[in-house]
Amino acid sequence: MHHDIDIIKERIRVLLPDVKIEQLKVVHPGADDDGLWFFRRDGKKEHLQLESSTYDVPFIVETTASGDCSTAPTIEEAVEAVRRFFSKS
């Protein structure tokens, strides 16, 4: 079953092939919420994360660069948030 995060990851891999995407590894799979993905570039301290326990929109968007938190209500807005973040770094 495809979720919105799968589409987002596919689009980011095309737009920003050097960005690494990693899902949170939980201690208790099935019990702990693993709906958190980290987007990073090698050699950069800052990263962006998308969060959704359903794996679908809306996503909470947070960055370590500014500490800002926002919501991406669509796939397109989530992709744009990642693209915009990495175009600054």
DSSP file (Angstrom, degrees, kcal/mol; ACC not computed):
  #  RESIDUE AA STRUCTURE BP1 BP2  ACC     N-H-->O    O-->H-N    N-H-->O    O-->H-N    TCO  KAPPA ALPHA  PHI   PSI    X-CA   Y-CA   Z-CA
    1    1 A M              0   0    0      0, 0.0     2,-0.3     0, 0.0     0, 0.0   0.000 360.0 360.0 360.0 127.7    0.0    0.0    0.0
    2    2 A H        -     0   0    0      3,-0.0     2,-0.3     4,-0.0     3,-0.0  -0.650 360.0-167.2 -86.9 142.2    1.4    3.4   -1.0
    3    3 A H    >>  -     0   0    0     -2,-0.3     4,-1.2     1,-0.0     3,-0.8  -0.749  38.5-100.6-118.0 169.3    1.2    6.3    1.3
    4    4 A D  H 3> S+     0   0    0     -2,-0.3     4,-2.4     1,-0.2    52,-0.2   0.856 120.5  60.8 -58.9 -36.5    1.8   10.0    0.8
    5    5 A I  H 3> S+     0   0    0     50,-2.2     4,-2.7     1,-0.2    -1,-0.2   0.844  99.5  56.7 -62.6 -31.9    5.3    9.7    2.3
    6    6 A D  H <> S+     0   0    0     -3,-0.8     4,-2.1    49,-0.3    -1,-0.2   0.902 108.7  45.8 -65.3 -40.5    6.2    7.3   -0.4
    7    7 A I  H  X S+     0   0    0     -4,-1.2     4,-2.4     2,-0.2    -2,-0.2   0.914 112.7  50.8 -66.8 -43.2    5.3    9.8   -3.1
    8    8 A I  H  X S+     0   0    0     -4,-2.4     4,-2.5     1,-0.2     5,-0.2   0.935 110.6  48.5 -60.2 -47.5    7.2   12.5   -1.3
    9    9 A K  H  X S+     0   0    0     -4,-2.7     4,-2.3     1,-0.2    -1,-0.2   0.907 110.8  51.1 -61.4 -42.4   10.3   10.4   -1.0
   10   10 A E  H  X S+     0   0    0     -4,-2.1     4,-1.3     1,-0.2    -1,-0.2   0.927 112.2  46.6 -59.9 -45.7   10.2    9.5   -4.7
   11   11 A R  H  X S+     0   0    0     -4,-2.4     4,-2.6     1,-0.2     5,-0.2   0.889 112.1  49.9 -66.2 -39.5    9.9   13.1   -5.7
   12   12 A I  H  X S+     0   0    0     -4,-2.5     4,-3.5     1,-0.2     7,-0.2   0.891 106.0  56.4 -66.9 -38.5   12.7   14.2   -3.4
   13   13 A R  H  < S+     0   0    0     -4,-2.3    -1,-0.2    -5,-0.2    -2,-0.2   0.835 112.7  42.6 -62.6 -31.3   15.0   11.5   -4.7
   14   14 A V  H  < S+     0   0    0     -4,-1.3    -2,-0.2    -5,-0.2    -1,-0.2   0.921 121.7  38.5 -77.1 -47.2   14.4   12.9   -8.2
   15   15 A L  H  < S+     0   0    0     -4,-2.6    -2,-0.2     1,-0.2    -3,-0.2   0.883 134.5  19.4 -71.3 -40.0   14.7   16.6   -7.2
   16   16 A L    ><  +     0   0    0     -4,-3.5     3,-2.2    -5,-0.2    -1,-0.2  -0.642  66.2 172.9-134.6  73.1   17.5   16.2   -4.7
   17   17 A P  T 3  S+     0   0    0      0, 0.0    -1,-0.1     0, 0.0    -4,-0.1   0.690  78.2  58.9 -62.2 -18.0   19.3   12.9   -5.3
   18   18 A D  T 3  S+     0   0    0      2,-0.1    24,-0.5    23,-0.0     2,-0.5   0.496  82.1 102.0 -88.7  -2.8   22.0   13.8   -2.7
   19   19 A V  E <   -A   41   0A   0     -3,-2.2     2,-0.4    -7,-0.2    22,-0.2  -0.696  66.9-141.9 -84.0 128.0   19.5   14.1    0.1
   20   20 A K  E     -A   40   0A   0     20,-3.6    20,-2.5    -2,-0.5     2,-0.5  -0.717  11.3-158.1 -89.9 137.7   19.4   11.1    2.4
   21   21 A I  E     +A   39   0A   0     -2,-0.4     2,-0.4    18,-0.2    18,-0.2  -0.973  14.5 174.4-120.7 126.7   16.0   10.0    3.8
   22   22 A E  E     -A   38   0A   0     16,-2.3    16,-3.3    -2,-0.5     2,-0.3  -0.995  22.1-140.9-136.4 131.4   15.7    8.0    6.9
   23   23 A Q  E     -A   37   0A   0     -2,-0.4    14,-0.2    14,-0.2    12,-0.1  -0.671  39.5 -94.3 -87.0 144.1   12.7    6.8    8.9
   24   24 A L        -     0   0    0     12,-3.1     2,-0.7    -2,-0.3    12,-0.1  -0.319  34.9-137.3 -55.9 131.5   12.9    6.8   12.7
   25   25 A K        -     0   0    0     -3,-0.0     2,-0.2     4,-0.0    -1,-0.1  -0.857  23.9-155.4 -94.7 119.0   13.9    3.4   14.0
   26   26 A V        -     0   0    0     -2,-0.7     8,-0.1     1,-0.1     0, 0.0  -0.556  20.8-133.7 -97.2 159.5   11.7    2.6   17.0
   27   27 A V  S    S+     0   0    0      1,-0.3    -1,-0.1    -2,-0.2    -2,-0.0   0.869 102.0  34.6 -75.6 -39.5   12.4    0.3   19.9
   28   28 A H  S >> S-     0   0    0      5,-0.0     4,-3.0    -3,-0.0     3,-2.0  -0.760  83.1-151.2-121.9  83.7    9.0   -1.4   19.8
   29   29 A P  B 34 S+e   32   0B   0      0, 0.0     4,-0.1     0, 0.0    -4,-0.0  -0.249  84.3  20.1 -55.2 138.0    7.7   -1.7   16.1
   30   30 A G  T 34 S+     0   0    0      2,-0.5     3,-0.0     1,-0.1     4,-0.0   0.019 126.9  54.0  90.0 -28.0    4.0   -1.6   16.0
   31   31 A A  T <4 S+     0   0    0     -3,-2.0     2,-0.2     2,-0.0    -1,-0.1   0.779  99.4  61.9-103.7 -40.4    3.7    0.0   19.4
   32   32 A D  B  < S-e   29   0B   0     -4,-3.0     2,-0.6     1,-0.1    -2,-0.5  -0.613  92.7-107.9 -87.6 149.0    5.9    3.0   19.0
   33   33 A D        +     0   0    0     -2,-0.2    -1,-0.1     1,-0.1    20,-0.1  -0.658  35.1 177.2 -78.6 117.8    5.0    5.7   16.4
   34   34 A D        +     0   0    0     -2,-0.6     2,-1.6    19,-0.2   -10,-0.3   0.128  41.0 119.7-106.1  19.2    7.5    5.5   13.6
   35   35 A G        +     0   0    0    -12,-0.1    17,-2.6    16,-0.0     2,-0.4  -0.243  46.4 103.9 -82.4  50.3    5.9    8.2   11.5
   36   36 A L  E     - B   0  51A   0     -2,-1.6   -12,-3.1    15,-0.2     2,-0.4  -0.991  46.9-171.7-136.7 125.9    9.0   10.5   11.4
   37   37 A W  E     -AB  23  50A   0     13,-2.8    13,-2.1    -2,-0.4     2,-0.4  -0.958  10.3-150.4-122.1 135.6   11.4   10.9    8.5
   38   38 A F  E     -AB  22  49A   0    -16,-3.3   -16,-2.3    -2,-0.4     2,-0.5  -0.874   3.7-160.4-105.7 134.6   14.7   12.8    8.5
   39   39 A F  E     +AB  21  48A   0      9,-3.1     9,-2.1    -2,-0.4     2,-0.3  -0.972  25.8 162.5-116.2 119.1   16.0   14.5    5.4
   40   40 A R  E     -A   20   0A   0    -20,-2.5   -20,-3.6    -2,-0.5     2,-0.4  -0.908  32.7-142.8-136.6 158.8   19.8   15.2    5.5
   41   41 A R  E >   -A   19   0A   0      5,-0.5     3,-1.9    -2,-0.3   -22,-0.1  -0.972  40.3-100.4-117.5 140.4   22.7   16.0    3.3
   42   42 A D  T 3  S+     0   0    0    -24,-0.5     3,-0.1    -2,-0.4   -24,-0.0  -0.303 107.9  18.4 -56.4 138.4   26.2   14.6    4.1
   43   43 A G  T 3  S+     0   0    0      1,-0.2     2,-0.5     2,-0.0    -1,-0.3   0.411 100.5 110.5  81.9  -2.5   28.4   17.0    5.9
   44   44 A K    <   -     0   0    0     -3,-1.9    -1,-0.2     1,-0.1    -3,-0.2  -0.900  52.6-160.3-109.6 133.5   25.5   19.2    7.0
   45   45 A K  S    S+     0   0    0     -2,-0.5    -1,-0.1    -3,-0.1     2,-0.1   0.872  72.0  78.5 -75.1 -38.3   24.5   19.5   10.7
   46   46 A E        +     0   0    0     18,-0.1    -5,-0.5    43,-0.0     2,-0.3  -0.386  58.5 172.8 -75.1 147.9   21.0   20.8    9.9
   47   47 A H        -     0   0    0     -7,-0.1    17,-2.4    -2,-0.1    18,-0.5  -0.955  24.9-131.1-146.7 167.8   18.2   18.6    8.8
   48   48 A L  E     -BC  39  63A   0     -9,-2.1    -9,-3.1    -2,-0.3     2,-0.4  -0.902  20.0-160.4-117.6 148.1   14.5   18.7    8.1
   49   49 A Q  E     -BC  38  62A   0     13,-3.0    13,-2.3    -2,-0.4     2,-0.4  -0.989   7.9-156.9-132.8 145.2   11.9   16.3    9.4
   50   50 A L  E     -BC  37  61A   0    -13,-2.1   -13,-2.8    -2,-0.4     2,-0.4  -0.944  15.7-165.7-114.0 139.2    8.4   15.3    8.3
   51   51 A E  E     +BC  36  60A   0      9,-1.8     9,-2.5    -2,-0.4     2,-0.2  -0.988  24.4 140.7-133.9 130.0    6.1   13.8   10.8
   52   52 A S    >   -     0   0    0    -17,-2.6     3,-1.2    -2,-0.4     7,-0.1  -0.768  33.7-154.2-162.6 117.8    2.7   12.0   10.3
   53   53 A S  T 3  S+     0   0    0      1,-0.3   -19,-0.2    -2,-0.2   -17,-0.1   0.698 102.0  50.5 -68.0 -17.2    1.7    8.9   12.3
   54   54 A T  T 3  S-     0   0    0      2,-0.3    -1,-0.3   -19,-0.1     3,-0.1   0.543 106.2-126.9 -93.4  -8.1   -0.6    7.9    9.4
   55   55 A Y  S <  S+     0   0    0     -3,-1.2   -50,-2.2     1,-0.3     2,-0.3   0.510  81.8  93.0  71.8   7.5    2.2    8.3    6.8
   56   56 A D  S    S-     0   0    0    -52,-0.2    -2,-0.3   -53,-0.2    -1,-0.3  -0.811  76.3 -36.9-126.4 164.1   -0.2   10.6    4.9
   57   57 A V  S    S+     0   0    0     -2,-0.3     2,-0.1    -3,-0.1    -1,-0.1  -0.253  96.9  61.8 -61.2 151.7   -0.9   14.4    4.8
   58   58 A P  S    S-     0   0    0      0, 0.0     2,-0.4     0, 0.0    -2,-0.2   0.542  70.0-172.3 -79.6 155.4   -0.9   16.6    6.7
   59   59 A F  E     - D   0  72A   0     13,-2.2    13,-3.2    15,-0.1     2,-0.5  -0.910  23.2-130.8-112.4 141.6    2.7   16.5    7.7
   60   60 A I  E     -CD  51  71A   0     -9,-2.5    -9,-1.8    -2,-0.4     2,-0.5  -0.800  26.3-154.1 -84.5 131.2    4.3   18.5   10.5
   61   61 A V  E     +CD  50  70A   0      9,-3.1     9,-2.4    -2,-0.5     2,-0.3  -0.942  20.1 168.1-113.7 123.4    7.5   20.1    9.1
   62   62 A E  E     -CD  49  69A   0    -13,-2.3   -13,-3.0    -2,-0.5     2,-0.3  -0.976  14.3-162.2-133.7 148.9   10.4   21.0   11.4
   63   63 A T  E  >  -C   48   0A   0      5,-1.2     4,-1.1    -2,-0.3   -15,-0.2  -0.948  21.6-146.0-127.6 151.9   13.9   22.0   10.9
   64   64 A T  T  4 S+     0   0    0    -17,-2.4   -16,-0.1    -2,-0.3    -1,-0.1   0.662  96.1  68.8 -84.3 -17.1   17.0   22.0   13.1
   65   65 A A  T  4 S+     0   0    0    -18,-0.5    -1,-0.1     1,-0.1   -17,-0.1   0.913 124.2   3.1 -67.6 -43.3   18.2   25.2   11.4
   66   66 A S  T  4 S-     0   0    0      2,-0.1    -2,-0.2     0, 0.0    -1,-0.1   0.586  86.8-126.4-119.8 -16.5   15.5   27.5   12.7
   67   67 A G     <  +     0   0    0     -4,-1.1    -3,-0.1     1,-0.3    -2,-0.0   0.518  57.4 153.0  77.5   3.4   13.4   25.4   15.0
   68   68 A D        -     0   0    0     -6,-0.0    -5,-1.2     1,-0.0     2,-0.4  -0.319  29.1-159.6 -66.5 150.3   10.4   26.5   13.0
   69   69 A C  E     +D   62   0A   0     -7,-0.2     2,-0.3    -3,-0.1    -7,-0.2  -1.000  20.4 154.1-132.9 131.0    7.4   24.2   12.8
   70   70 A S  E     -D   61   0A   0     -9,-2.4    -9,-3.1    -2,-0.4     2,-0.4  -0.860  36.6-110.9-144.1 179.1    4.7   24.3   10.2
   71   71 A T  E     -D   60   0A   0     -2,-0.3   -11,-0.2   -11,-0.2    -2,-0.0  -0.965  11.3-156.2-121.0 135.2    2.2   22.0    8.6
   72   72 A A  E     -D   59   0A   0    -13,-3.2   -13,-2.2    -2,-0.4     6,-0.1  -0.915  10.2-175.7-106.4 104.3    2.2   20.8    5.0
   73   73 A P        +     0   0    0      0, 0.0     2,-0.3     0, 0.0    -1,-0.1   0.604  66.2  41.1 -79.1 -10.2   -1.4   19.9    4.1
   74   74 A T  S  > S-     0   0    0      1,-0.1     4,-1.8   -15,-0.1   -15,-0.1  -0.900  82.3-116.5-132.4 162.5   -0.6   18.5    0.7
   75   75 A I  H  > S+     0   0    0     -2,-0.3     4,-2.6     1,-0.2     5,-0.2   0.926 116.6  54.2 -58.7 -45.9    2.0   16.3   -0.9
   76   76 A E  H  > S+     0   0    0      1,-0.2     4,-2.4     2,-0.2    -1,-0.2   0.886 107.7  48.8 -59.2 -41.5    3.1   19.2   -3.1
   77   77 A E  H  > S+     0   0    0      2,-0.2     4,-2.0     1,-0.2    -1,-0.2   0.849 110.5  51.2 -69.6 -33.5    3.6   21.5   -0.1
   78   78 A A  H  X S+     0   0    0     -4,-1.8     4,-1.9     2,-0.2    -2,-0.2   0.930 111.9  46.5 -67.0 -45.0    5.7   18.9    1.8
   79   79 A V  H  X S+     0   0    0     -4,-2.6     4,-2.7     1,-0.2    -2,-0.2   0.920 112.7  50.3 -61.4 -43.9    7.9   18.4   -1.3
   80   80 A E  H  X S+     0   0    0     -4,-2.4     4,-2.9    -5,-0.2     5,-0.2   0.868 106.8  54.7 -64.2 -37.1    8.3   22.2   -1.6
   81   81 A A  H  X S+     0   0    0     -4,-2.0     4,-2.1     2,-0.2    -1,-0.2   0.917 111.9  43.8 -62.8 -42.6    9.2   22.5    2.0
   82   82 A V  H  X S+     0   0    0     -4,-1.9     4,-2.2     2,-0.2    -2,-0.2   0.942 115.2  48.4 -66.8 -47.1   12.0   20.0    1.6
   83   83 A R  H  X S+     0   0    0     -4,-2.7     4,-1.4     1,-0.2    -2,-0.2   0.924 113.0  47.9 -58.1 -46.7   13.2   21.5   -1.7
   84   84 A R  H  X S+     0   0    0     -4,-2.9     4,-0.9     1,-0.2    -1,-0.2   0.905 109.6  53.0 -63.4 -43.2   13.2   25.1   -0.2
   85   85 A F  H >X S+     0   0    0     -4,-2.1     4,-0.7     1,-0.2     3,-0.7   0.923 113.3  42.6 -59.0 -45.8   15.1   24.0    2.9
   86   86 A F  H 3< S+     0   0    0     -4,-2.2    -1,-0.2     1,-0.2    -2,-0.2   0.665 104.0  64.0 -80.6 -15.2   17.9   22.4    0.9
   87   87 A S  H 3< S+     0   0    0     -4,-1.4    -1,-0.2    -5,-0.2    -2,-0.2   0.720 103.5  51.0 -76.4 -18.4   18.1   25.2   -1.6
   88   88 A K  H <<        0   0    0     -4,-0.9    -2,-0.2    -3,-0.7    -1,-0.2   0.719 360.0 360.0 -85.0 -24.2   19.1   27.4    1.3
   89   89 A S     <        0   0    0     -4,-0.7    -2,-0.2   -45,-0.0    -1,-0.2   0.469 360.0 360.0 -97.7 360.0   21.9   25.1    2.5
